[in-house]
Amino acid sequence: MSRVLNVRATEAETLAACHKRGAIISAIETLASGGTRVVLMNTDATETMRVAFGGKVIAGPVTRTPLRKWAR
């Protein structure tokens, strides 16, 4: 099972929801296609948050924001 969730929520909403449930975040980023990508520390926390977010979980592909622009 993956530790990654893509959700239809702002980064602030995602942080608050994870904090409320004691789910520790490894990485978080705003998605270019809308929503937030969150990587949790373990699969138990991921499953807890998957249930908590319910219908806000994005099931299909998403567009991520590039971390760096490479110079050529």
N, C-alpha and C positions, 0 to 999 in steps of 0.2 A: 504494500500500500504506500502511496505517495504521501509526503508530508506537506504538499502544496495544495492550497485552495485559491481559486479565483472567485471573488465575490462581487456582487453589485452593491457596494457600500463604499463610502469614502475611507481614506486611510485613518482618519480620526475615529470614525464609527467602528472600524475593524479593530483598532488598538483598544478602544473602550470595551468592546465585546470580549476580546481575548483576556484583557485584564480582569474583567468581572468574573470570568470562569477559571482564572489561574492558568491559562494556556500561554506558555512562554514562546515568544516569537524569535525565530532565527533570522529572518529577513522579511522585509515588506517593501512594496513599491506600488506606485500608482500606475495603472495600465493605460496605454495610449488609446485603447479601444473603449475605455470607461470601466470603472471599478478598481479593485485592489487585488494584488497578488500577495499572498502571505504564505511564508514557509514557517511551519511550527517545529518545535524541537523534537517531538516524537509523534508516532502515529495515534496514540491514545488521545493526545490533545487535538490532533487533526480531526479525529472522529467526533470528539465533543463539539468542536466548532462547526463541523459539517452539519450536525443536528441543529445546533443553535442558529446557524444562518439559514437553514432550510431552503426555501425557494430562491434565496439570494445567491446560491452557489451557481456559478457559470459552468455549464457542462461542456460547451464547445470550445473551439480555438479562440484565443485572444491575441491581441497585438500588444507586445511589451514595448516599453520605452527603452531605447538603447542606453546602456550605461556609459558608453564612451563613443565619441566620434573619432574615428581613426584618420589620421592625416596620411596623405599619400604623397 
